[in-house]
Amino acid sequence: MSTTRAKIFLHQLVSELVQGLLPLTIKRNNIVLNEIPRDLCVHADENMFAYIFWNLINAAIQSNQNECIHIEAISVGDCTMLRLKNAGTCFHRTISREYRQVQYVAEQLGATISIS
């Protein structure tokens, strides 16, 4: 499978995804904080990356009510780790429905998903 790699500014992409999920966020009475540095970027297929992160953010919002969800990114060398904090105790159950497909897409990007 060939992918088109583009320069993706993570803060901007995550902000767009969070904006699209705003009706659900309001319905669940959650707050989502995008704490990713504005200048942090990765080179990846934007559509695949958006698919992965939309599913993770959506699951975090659906598994929480009255919570603050933090989205963070840490970059060390050529490795970037994205983290959702306060994803809720039901997050595992919510994401498990989509996990295999999301993990498959992540693997196509050379990434992995870890849930703890």
N, C-alpha and C positions, 0 to 999 in steps of 0.2 A: 504494500500500500504506500503510495507516495503522498507526501504532505507538502503543502506550500508553507514555508516558514517565513514569518513576518516579524517585525519588531513590534512587540505588544507592551504598552505601558500598563502595568497591572492595576494601578490605582484607578485609572480611567475606565478600564474594562470592568473591574469589579463594581465601580460606581454605577455603570450602565446596567449591569445585572441586578444590583440591589434596587435601582429605580424601577426596573420592570417587575420586581417582586414586592413593590411597596403596598399594593392592595392587600396581599396576604400578610405582610408584616403588620399592617394596621389592624387587620382582622384578628390577628393573634396577640395584639398589644405588645409587640416586640420593638426593640430598637436595634438596628444593625450599624455598627461603626466600622468604617473602612479606614484602618490604621496602616495601610500600605503606603510607603513613601512614594510621593508623586513621580519621582524620577526613576524608580525601579522598573526595569523592563526585562523581558525574556524574548528569545527568538523561537517561535513555535507557530503551529497552525492555529490561527485565531479562532476559527469555528470549533475546532476540537477542544481547545482550551476553554472556550466559553461554555461548551456543552458540559464539560467536567465540572467546572466551578459553579455553573448554574444549578446543577443537580445537588451539589454539596450544600450550597447556600439555601436552596429551597428546602432540603431535608432538615437543615438546622432551624429554619424558621417554623416549619411544620411541627417539629418536635418540641418546641418551646412555646410558652405563653407567659407574658409579663416578664420578659428577660431582656438582657442586653447581650447581643452576640458580637464578638470582636473578630474582625478579619485582619490577620497580620501576615507579613512576609519577612523572611530573614534570608539574606543572600550571603553566601560564603564561597568565594571563588566562582566556579561555574555552576554551583548548586544553589537553587532557590527553593526554600521551603515555605509553603503557604499553610497557614493554620487558622482554623476556626475555633475560637474559644467559647465556652458556655453553650455548646451545641445541644445540651439537654440529655437527660437519661434515656429518652425514647429515640434519640438520633440513630442508634444502631439499628433499631427496628425499622425506622423510616427509610434509611438509606439502603437497607438490605434488599429491598425490592428491586433497586436499580444498580446495586453494587457491581455485579459482574460486567454489565455493559459499560459502566463508567470506568471500571478498572481496565477493561480491554482498550478503551479509547486512550486512557492515560498511558498504557504500555506502548501504544502506537507512537506516542510523543516521546518515548524514552523515560517516562515518569512512573511513579508508583503512588498509590494511595494507602495511607496508614491511618487506622482509627484506634484511638486509645482514650 
